[in-house]
Amino acid sequence: MTKEKKQNESSKRIREEILGMLELELGKKDESPQMFSVMTRLSSEHIDTIDTLVRLGIFKSRSEAIAAIVIKTLNASSELFQQLKDHANEQEKLEQRVKELAIKALLE
């Protein structure tokens, strides 16, 4: 087996392993949530790292690499992010109640 073929197989195996771990964290493929496109700006240093992952064949595209990194990061702190969402929802309800009271006071 040639060196290039070994590298390609190794890259493919690493990619499948990483994507497999992400699938386990997201659930089965059939149950995966709808995906959305998001534009982002990154430094040239970060793009170089992402491009290296793509060039090695670990990911098929920058988009796939960035999505995997974001998903892994968010899932690693999912409890914290859930608390943040819960507190933000509570704050939103309080703000709505304050607005209602202000309108009521102005109308009386």
N, CA, C and O of each residue as an XYZ file, in Angstrom:
432
protein
N       0.848     -1.169      0.000
C       0.000      0.000      0.000
C       0.900      1.241      0.000
O       1.877      1.309      0.747
N       0.565      2.208     -0.834
C       1.390      3.407     -0.931
C       1.180      4.301      0.279
O       0.181      4.200      0.990
N       2.148      5.175      0.490
C       2.081      6.102      1.621
C       0.855      7.014      1.501
O       0.179      7.288      2.492
N       0.576      7.481      0.280
C      -0.566      8.367      0.051
C      -1.880      7.649      0.351
O      -2.786      8.229      0.948
N      -1.980      6.401     -0.060
C      -3.198      5.627      0.178
C      -3.401      5.401      1.678
O      -4.526      5.477      2.172
N      -2.311      5.124      2.400
C      -2.395      4.953      3.852
C      -2.870      6.236      4.520
O      -3.696      6.198      5.433
N      -2.344      7.380      4.061
C      -2.752      8.661      4.631
C      -4.225      8.928      4.356
O      -4.946      9.401      5.235
N      -4.677      8.626      3.136
C      -6.083      8.820      2.794
C      -6.986      7.948      3.656
O      -8.025      8.404      4.135
N      -6.592      6.703      3.851
C      -7.383      5.800      4.687
C      -7.384      6.259      6.139
O      -8.405      6.177      6.822
N      -6.247      6.738      6.603
C      -6.141      7.236      7.970
C      -7.013      8.470      8.154
O      -7.713      8.594      9.158
N      -6.972      9.387      7.184
C      -7.798     10.592      7.241
C      -9.274     10.234      7.233
O     -10.066     10.811      7.978
N      -9.639      9.278      6.383
C     -11.034      8.844      6.298
C     -11.485      8.234      7.622
O     -12.595      8.496      8.083
N     -10.631      7.428      8.226
C     -10.963      6.783      9.502
C     -11.144      7.831     10.601
O     -12.087      7.754     11.388
N     -10.237      8.811     10.651
C     -10.327      9.877     11.658
C     -11.610     10.668     11.462
O     -12.315     10.963     12.427
N     -11.917     11.014     10.202
C     -13.131     11.771      9.895
C     -14.370     10.998     10.343
O     -15.252     11.553     10.998
N     -14.430      9.723      9.988
C     -15.578      8.898     10.360
C     -15.709      8.784     11.872
O     -16.818      8.785     12.405
N     -14.582      8.687     12.558
C     -14.602      8.596     14.020
C     -15.142      9.888     14.632
O     -15.982      9.847     15.531
N     -14.661     11.032     14.147
C     -15.117     12.324     14.674
C     -16.592     12.527     14.375
O     -17.360     12.894     15.264
N     -16.996     12.293     13.131
C     -18.404     12.461     12.781
C     -19.280     11.458     13.521
O     -20.415     11.774     13.877
N     -18.768     10.257     13.755
C     -19.510      9.264     14.524
C     -19.744      9.721     15.953
O     -20.832      9.541     16.500
N     -18.711     10.316     16.559
C     -18.870     10.843     17.921
C     -19.908     11.955     17.943
O     -20.715     12.035     18.869
N     -19.889     12.812     16.928
C     -20.860     13.899     16.871
C     -22.269     13.363     16.677
O     -23.217     13.884     17.264
N     -22.416     12.322     15.854
C     -23.729     11.718     15.663
C     -24.256     11.151     16.972
O     -25.447     11.263     17.262
N     -23.380     10.545     17.763
C     -23.804     10.021     19.061
C     -24.295     11.151     19.954
O     -25.275     10.990     20.681
N     -23.617     12.297     19.903
C     -24.015     13.427     20.729
C     -25.301     14.056     20.218
O     -26.103     14.549     21.011
N     -25.511     14.047     18.908
C     -26.709     14.645     18.320
C     -27.884     13.680     18.292
O     -29.035     14.111     18.222
N     -27.617     12.415     18.345
C     -28.652     11.408     18.174
C     -28.474     10.755     16.817
O     -27.538     11.079     16.085
N     -29.353      9.851     16.485
C     -29.261      9.142     15.210
C     -29.449     10.120     14.054
O     -30.081     11.164     14.211
N     -28.890      9.770     12.887
C     -28.985     10.635     11.707
C     -30.429     11.002     11.398
O     -30.724     12.160     11.102
N     -31.332     10.027     11.463
C     -32.731     10.270     11.131
C     -33.386     11.234     12.105
O     -34.395     11.859     11.778
N     -32.822     11.359     13.295
C     -33.400     12.215     14.320
C     -32.666     13.549     14.437
O     -32.999     14.361     15.300
N     -31.672     13.784     13.580
C     -30.896     15.017     13.656
C     -31.789     16.217     13.405
O     -32.694     16.165     12.572
N     -31.531     17.300     14.131
C     -32.340     18.503     13.942
C     -32.048     19.146     12.593
O     -31.023     18.882     11.965
N     -32.977     19.998     12.165
C     -32.768     20.738     10.922
C     -31.532     21.615     11.074
O     -31.324     22.221     12.125
N     -30.721     21.682     10.041
C     -29.488     22.463     10.087
C     -29.695     23.788      9.359
O     -30.442     23.855      8.383
N     -29.032     24.839      9.833
C     -29.130     26.171      9.257
C     -27.746     26.681      8.894
O     -26.754     26.304      9.518
N     -27.682     27.532      7.889
C     -26.417     28.164      7.505
C     -26.198     29.399      8.365
O     -27.131     30.154      8.638
N     -24.957     29.594      8.787
C     -24.593     30.753      9.597
C     -23.279     31.298      9.060
O     -22.308     30.556      8.907
N     -23.250     32.601      8.773
C     -22.002     33.196      8.317
C     -21.181     33.619      9.527
O     -21.730     34.107     10.516
N     -19.890     33.437      9.451
C     -19.027     33.811     10.570
C     -17.719     34.372     10.041
O     -17.343     34.124      8.896
N     -17.037     35.119     10.873
C     -15.718     35.648     10.531
C     -14.713     35.037     11.495
O     -14.941     34.994     12.704
N     -13.604     34.566     10.948
C     -12.553     33.958     11.758
C     -11.208     34.533     11.345
O     -11.035     35.010     10.223
N     -10.269     34.479     12.262
C      -8.919     34.956     11.964
C      -8.248     34.027     10.957
O      -8.659     32.881     10.777
N      -7.213     34.539     10.309
C      -6.492     33.712      9.336
C      -5.858     32.500     10.017
O      -5.732     31.438      9.407
N      -5.461     32.659     11.274
C      -4.886     31.532     12.019
C      -5.910     30.404     12.178
O      -5.586     29.232     11.986
N      -7.143     30.767     12.528
C      -8.184     29.753     12.693
C      -8.556     29.127     11.350
O      -8.789     27.921     11.265
N      -8.610     29.946     10.308
C      -8.915     29.415      8.977
C      -7.824     28.450      8.527
O      -8.115     27.415      7.927
N      -6.568     28.787      8.815
C      -5.465     27.882      8.463
C      -5.630     26.525      9.143
O      -5.401     25.484      8.528
N      -6.028     26.546     10.412
C      -6.242     25.291     11.144
C      -7.377     24.494     10.516
O      -7.255     23.287     10.308
N      -8.476     25.170     10.217
C      -9.629     24.502      9.608
C      -9.258     23.961      8.230
O      -9.617     22.837      7.880
N      -8.537     24.768      7.452
C      -8.106     24.313      6.128
C      -7.195     23.090      6.222
O      -7.238     22.215      5.358
N      -6.379     23.030      7.262
C      -5.517     21.860      7.459
C      -6.363     20.615      7.696
O      -6.075     19.553      7.144
N      -7.405     20.742      8.515
C      -8.301     19.606      8.762
C      -8.977     19.149      7.474
O      -9.166     17.953      7.250
N      -9.341     20.116      6.628
C      -9.967     19.781      5.341
C      -8.937     19.149      4.406
O      -9.218     18.133      3.770
N      -7.755     19.742      4.321
C      -6.703     19.227      3.440
C      -6.314     17.791      3.809
O      -6.013     16.978      2.936
N      -6.324     17.490      5.111
C      -5.996     16.138      5.571
C      -7.126     15.145      5.310
O      -6.956     13.937      5.475
N      -8.280     15.671      4.902
C      -9.411     14.802      4.610
C     -10.220     14.430      5.835
O     -11.096     13.568      5.764
N      -9.935     15.074      6.964
C     -10.695     14.789      8.180
C     -12.118     15.314      8.026
O     -13.073     14.700      8.503
N     -12.248     16.454      7.355
C     -13.561     17.010      7.023
C     -13.598     17.285      5.531
O     -12.560     17.508      4.907
N     -14.801     17.269      4.959
C     -14.943     17.495      3.522
C     -14.884     18.972      3.163
O     -14.528     19.328      2.039
N     -15.231     19.831      4.116
C     -15.296     21.257      3.817
C     -15.063     22.068      5.086
O     -15.099     21.538      6.196
N     -14.826     23.356      4.900
C     -14.721     24.261      6.044
C     -16.021     24.233      6.849
O     -16.012     24.211      8.080
N     -17.124     24.234      6.127
C     -18.430     24.239      6.783
C     -18.598     23.032      7.700
O     -19.047     23.171      8.838
N     -18.242     21.861      7.212
C     -18.360     20.642      8.012
C     -17.438     20.704      9.229
O     -17.827     20.298     10.324
N     -16.218     21.210      9.041
C     -15.264     21.314     10.149
C     -15.772     22.276     11.217
O     -15.756     21.961     12.406
N     -16.222     23.446     10.786
C     -16.702     24.448     11.741
C     -17.934     23.937     12.474
O     -18.055     24.113     13.686
N     -18.848     23.305     11.745
C     -20.048     22.757     12.385
C     -19.672     21.732     13.446
O     -20.229     21.745     14.544
N     -18.739     20.850     13.132
C     -18.318     19.823     14.089
C     -17.705     20.452     15.334
O     -17.978     20.018     16.453
N     -16.880     21.469     15.139
C     -16.227     22.135     16.274
C     -17.252     22.856     17.139
O     -17.191     22.777     18.366
N     -18.191     23.558     16.513
C     -19.220     24.281     17.274
C     -20.103     23.306     18.040
O     -20.376     23.512     19.223
N     -20.549     22.248     17.377
C     -21.410     21.254     18.033
C     -20.697     20.631     19.225
O     -21.277     20.499     20.303
N     -19.448     20.253     19.031
C     -18.672     19.636     20.115
C     -18.532     20.603     21.290
O     -18.682     20.203     22.445
N     -18.246     21.863     21.000
C     -18.073     22.871     22.048
C     -19.372     23.107     22.811
O     -19.376     23.125     24.042
N     -20.470     23.286     22.090
C     -21.755     23.537     22.749
C     -22.222     22.327     23.551
O     -22.751     22.478     24.652
N     -22.031     21.140     23.011
C     -22.440     19.930     23.731
C     -21.614     19.701     24.988
O     -22.116     19.158     25.972
N     -20.352     20.112     24.962
C     -19.485     19.935     26.133
C     -19.964     20.776     27.314
O     -19.698     20.435     28.466
N     -20.670     21.871     27.033
C     -21.163     22.758     28.097
C     -22.679     22.887     28.034
O     -23.224     23.944     28.351
N     -23.356     21.834     27.633
C     -24.801     21.913     27.405
C     -25.591     22.312     28.648
O     -26.567     23.055     28.541
N     -25.188     21.835     29.823
C     -25.910     22.197     31.048
C     -25.813     23.696     31.316
O     -26.805     24.334     31.669
N     -24.626     24.251     31.148
C     -24.430     25.684     31.350
C     -25.263     26.488     30.356
O     -25.910     27.465     30.735
N     -25.251     26.082     29.083
C     -26.024     26.809     28.081
C     -27.522     26.676     28.334
O     -28.272     27.609     28.045
N     -27.973     25.554     28.861
C     -29.390     25.401     29.191
C     -29.773     26.351     30.320
O     -30.844     26.956     30.284
N     -28.906     26.487     31.318
C     -29.156     27.440     32.404
C     -29.231     28.860     31.866
O     -30.094     29.636     32.275
N     -28.329     29.202     30.950
C     -28.350     30.538     30.353
C     -29.657     30.787     29.611
O     -30.245     31.863     29.729
N     -30.117     29.788     28.841
C     -31.384     29.934     28.115
C     -32.550     30.091     29.086
O     -33.436     30.918     28.868
N     -32.552     29.300     30.159
C     -33.623     29.385     31.150
C     -33.668     30.765     31.795
O     -34.741     31.351     31.941
N     -32.506     31.284     32.179
C     -32.448     32.614     32.796
C     -32.863     33.701     31.806
O     -33.537     34.659     32.185
N     -32.470     33.563     30.559
C     -32.858     34.540     29.538
C     -34.373     34.530     29.349
O     -34.978     35.589     29.183
N     -34.996     33.349     29.372
C     -36.452     33.253     29.254
C     -37.145     33.900     30.446
O     -38.153     34.587     30.283
N     -36.607     33.684     31.649
C     -37.170     34.312     32.847
C     -37.071     35.829     32.747
O     -38.020     36.542     33.072
N     -35.924     36.317     32.297
C     -35.727     37.756     32.157
C     -36.708     38.337     31.137
O     -37.255     39.420     31.344
N     -36.924     37.623     30.051
C     -37.860     38.078     29.022
C     -39.275     38.198     29.589
O     -39.985     39.160     29.293
N     -39.683     37.223     30.402
C     -41.010     37.271     31.026
C     -41.123     38.458     31.976
O     -42.147     39.141     32.000
N     -40.067     38.709     32.763
C     -40.073     39.857     33.671
C     -40.153     41.172     32.903
O     -40.896     42.074     33.291
N     -39.397     41.285     31.824
C     -39.427     42.499     31.010
C     -40.820     42.735     30.437
O     -41.294     43.871     30.401
N     -41.474     41.670     29.991
C     -42.827     41.798     29.457
C     -43.789     42.266     30.545
O     -44.651     43.109     30.294
N     -43.645     41.727     31.737
C     -44.510     42.125     32.864
C     -44.278     43.591     33.213
O     -45.240     44.315     33.469
N     -43.027     44.046     33.229
C     -42.712     45.450     33.518
C     -43.335     46.355     32.459
O     -43.878     47.405     32.801
N     -43.273     45.979     31.194
C     -43.885     46.772     30.123
C     -45.390     46.880     30.323
O     -45.973     47.953     30.165
N     -46.018     45.750     30.674
C     -47.464     45.752     30.908
C     -47.829     46.681     32.059
O     -48.806     47.424     31.970
N     -47.050     46.646     33.141
C     -47.304     47.530     34.281
C     -47.098     48.994     33.905
O     -47.863     49.857     34.337
N     -46.079     49.279     33.109
C     -45.818     50.655     32.685
C     -46.963     51.175     31.823
O     -47.398     52.313     31.998
N     -47.451     50.363     30.904
C     -48.574     50.770     30.052
C     -49.816     50.996     30.889
O     -50.543     51.966     30.678
N     -50.064     50.107     31.839
C     -51.229     50.237     32.716
C     -51.142     51.534     33.513
O     -52.136     52.248     33.644
N     -49.957     51.844     34.048
C     -49.771     53.073     34.829
C     -49.983     54.310     33.966
O     -50.551     55.297     34.434
N     -49.541     54.273     32.731
C     -49.694     55.427     31.841
C     -51.136     55.624     31.395
O     -51.548     56.750     31.116
N     -51.903     54.551     31.325
C     -53.294     54.642     30.881
C     -54.255     55.014     32.001
O     -55.390     55.402     31.725
N     -53.839     54.908     33.240
C     -54.733     55.224     34.368
C     -54.736     56.691     34.674
O     -55.431     57.129     35.591
